[in-house]
Amino acid sequence: MKSVSLLLNTTESVKKFVNIISAYDYDADVRSGRYVVDAKSILGLFSLDLNKPVVLEIYSSDCDDLIEQLTPFIYV
């Protein structure tokens, strides 16, 4: 499992993120505080507080290609 902090604070960034992650077969969740939603669910993502960084949890150890595509959203 890999975890990455993301900043998805605009509607457009959420749409792009869902389009990217939906192309992969990995199971992934997005966590914001105590709330966890499926990373491929656009409605689930919009139910979170996206003004703060969220944590993407990818349930695969070999997901470097996905992480590379998500670089514009990674929060350091």
C-alpha atoms as an extended CHARMM CRD file, in Angstrom:
* protein
*
        76  EXT
         1         1  MET       CA              0.0000000000        0.0000000000        0.0000000000  PROA      1               0.0000000000
         2         2  LYS       CA              1.2230000000        3.5020000000       -0.8050000000  PROA      2               0.0000000000
         3         3  SER       CA             -0.1010000000        6.7640000000        0.6020000000  PROA      3               0.0000000000
         4         4  VAL       CA              0.1960000000       10.1800000000       -1.0290000000  PROA      4               0.0000000000
         5         5  SER       CA             -1.1180000000       13.5780000000        0.0820000000  PROA      5               0.0000000000
         6         6  LEU       CA             -3.1140000000       15.3960000000       -2.5960000000  PROA      6               0.0000000000
         7         7  LEU       CA             -4.6570000000       18.8100000000       -2.9800000000  PROA      7               0.0000000000
         8         8  LEU       CA             -7.8860000000       18.6400000000       -4.9870000000  PROA      8               0.0000000000
         9         9  ASN       CA             -9.3210000000       22.0580000000       -4.2310000000  PROA      9               0.0000000000
        10        10  THR       CA            -11.0550000000       22.8070000000       -7.5520000000  PROA      10              0.0000000000
        11        11  THR       CA            -13.8350000000       21.0940000000       -9.4430000000  PROA      11              0.0000000000
        12        12  GLU       CA            -11.5840000000       20.7100000000      -12.4710000000  PROA      12              0.0000000000
        13        13  SER       CA             -8.8260000000       19.0450000000      -10.4470000000  PROA      13              0.0000000000
        14        14  VAL       CA            -11.3010000000       16.5050000000       -9.0210000000  PROA      14              0.0000000000
        15        15  LYS       CA            -12.5560000000       15.6710000000      -12.5370000000  PROA      15              0.0000000000
        16        16  LYS       CA             -9.0120000000       15.2220000000      -13.8680000000  PROA      16              0.0000000000
        17        17  PHE       CA             -8.0270000000       13.1170000000      -10.8530000000  PROA      17              0.0000000000
        18        18  VAL       CA            -11.0100000000       10.7630000000      -11.2710000000  PROA      18              0.0000000000
        19        19  ASN       CA            -10.3170000000       10.4030000000      -14.9960000000  PROA      19              0.0000000000
        20        20  ILE       CA             -6.6930000000        9.4800000000      -14.3190000000  PROA      20              0.0000000000
        21        21  ILE       CA             -7.3140000000        7.0380000000      -11.4740000000  PROA      21              0.0000000000
        22        22  SER       CA            -10.2640000000        5.3490000000      -13.2020000000  PROA      22              0.0000000000
        23        23  ALA       CA             -7.9390000000        4.1940000000      -15.9760000000  PROA      23              0.0000000000
        24        24  TYR       CA             -6.0960000000        1.9270000000      -13.5070000000  PROA      24              0.0000000000
        25        25  ASP       CA             -7.2340000000       -1.3410000000      -11.9410000000  PROA      25              0.0000000000
        26        26  TYR       CA             -5.7870000000       -0.5070000000       -8.5410000000  PROA      26              0.0000000000
        27        27  ASP       CA             -8.1320000000       -0.2650000000       -5.5750000000  PROA      27              0.0000000000
        28        28  ALA       CA             -7.7110000000        3.1450000000       -3.9640000000  PROA      28              0.0000000000
        29        29  ASP       CA             -9.3750000000        5.2220000000       -1.2790000000  PROA      29              0.0000000000
        30        30  VAL       CA             -9.2330000000        8.9050000000       -0.4120000000  PROA      30              0.0000000000
        31        31  ARG       CA             -9.1840000000        9.8160000000        3.2660000000  PROA      31              0.0000000000
        32        32  SER       CA            -10.0550000000       13.1720000000        4.7780000000  PROA      32              0.0000000000
        33        33  GLY       CA            -10.0100000000       13.0750000000        8.5610000000  PROA      33              0.0000000000
        34        34  ARG       CA            -12.2010000000       10.1640000000        9.5920000000  PROA      34              0.0000000000
        35        35  TYR       CA            -14.0320000000        9.9450000000        6.2520000000  PROA      35              0.0000000000
        36        36  VAL       CA            -12.9420000000        7.4640000000        3.5950000000  PROA      36              0.0000000000
        37        37  VAL       CA            -14.3680000000        7.2610000000        0.0610000000  PROA      37              0.0000000000
        38        38  ASP       CA            -13.5740000000        5.3020000000       -3.0800000000  PROA      38              0.0000000000
        39        39  ALA       CA            -11.0130000000        7.2920000000       -5.0820000000  PROA      39              0.0000000000
        40        40  LYS       CA            -12.8820000000        6.5470000000       -8.3270000000  PROA      40              0.0000000000
        41        41  SER       CA            -16.1550000000        8.0350000000       -7.0430000000  PROA      41              0.0000000000
        42        42  ILE       CA            -16.5810000000       11.6380000000       -8.1050000000  PROA      42              0.0000000000
        43        43  LEU       CA            -19.6200000000       12.0550000000       -5.8360000000  PROA      43              0.0000000000
        44        44  GLY       CA            -17.7040000000       10.5590000000       -2.9230000000  PROA      44              0.0000000000
        45        45  LEU       CA            -14.8430000000       12.9950000000       -3.4520000000  PROA      45              0.0000000000
        46        46  PHE       CA            -17.1800000000       15.9820000000       -3.5770000000  PROA      46              0.0000000000
        47        47  SER       CA            -18.6190000000       14.9110000000       -0.2080000000  PROA      47              0.0000000000
        48        48  LEU       CA            -15.2210000000       15.5330000000        1.4280000000  PROA      48              0.0000000000
        49        49  ASP       CA            -13.7500000000       18.8170000000        2.6430000000  PROA      49              0.0000000000
        50        50  LEU       CA            -11.4510000000       19.5300000000       -0.2970000000  PROA      50              0.0000000000
        51        51  ASN       CA            -10.1320000000       22.8410000000        1.0340000000  PROA      51              0.0000000000
        52        52  LYS       CA             -7.5200000000       20.8100000000        2.9170000000  PROA      52              0.0000000000
        53        53  PRO       CA             -5.1460000000       18.1610000000        1.5790000000  PROA      53              0.0000000000
        54        54  VAL       CA             -6.5050000000       14.6100000000        1.4370000000  PROA      54              0.0000000000
        55        55  VAL       CA             -4.6460000000       11.2900000000        1.5550000000  PROA      55              0.0000000000
        56        56  LEU       CA             -4.7860000000        8.8580000000       -1.3600000000  PROA      56              0.0000000000
        57        57  GLU       CA             -4.2320000000        5.2490000000       -0.3130000000  PROA      57              0.0000000000
        58        58  ILE       CA             -3.3810000000        2.9200000000       -3.2080000000  PROA      58              0.0000000000
        59        59  TYR       CA             -3.6310000000       -0.8030000000       -2.4610000000  PROA      59              0.0000000000
        60        60  SER       CA             -0.7690000000       -1.8790000000       -4.7010000000  PROA      60              0.0000000000
        61        61  SER       CA              2.9760000000       -1.8240000000       -4.2560000000  PROA      61              0.0000000000
        62        62  ASP       CA              3.7170000000       -1.3350000000       -7.9600000000  PROA      62              0.0000000000
        63        63  CYS       CA              1.8880000000        1.8920000000       -8.8180000000  PROA      63              0.0000000000
        64        64  ASP       CA              4.7060000000        4.2430000000       -9.8180000000  PROA      64              0.0000000000
        65        65  ASP       CA              3.0600000000        4.9400000000      -13.1900000000  PROA      65              0.0000000000
        66        66  LEU       CA             -0.0910000000        6.1730000000      -11.4510000000  PROA      66              0.0000000000
        67        67  ILE       CA              1.8870000000        8.3090000000       -8.9830000000  PROA      67              0.0000000000
        68        68  GLU       CA              3.7410000000        9.8790000000      -11.8990000000  PROA      68              0.0000000000
        69        69  GLN       CA              0.4670000000       10.9180000000      -13.5660000000  PROA      69              0.0000000000
        70        70  LEU       CA             -0.8140000000       12.3640000000      -10.2920000000  PROA      70              0.0000000000
        71        71  THR       CA              2.2320000000       14.6120000000       -9.8070000000  PROA      71              0.0000000000
        72        72  PRO       CA              0.2890000000       17.8730000000      -10.4470000000  PROA      72              0.0000000000
        73        73  PHE       CA             -2.0120000000       17.0590000000       -7.4900000000  PROA      73              0.0000000000
        74        74  ILE       CA              0.6160000000       15.9110000000       -4.9760000000  PROA      74              0.0000000000
        75        75  TYR       CA              0.8060000000       18.0850000000       -1.8820000000  PROA      75              0.0000000000
        76        76  VAL       CA              4.1930000000       18.3170000000       -0.1860000000  PROA      76              0.0000000000
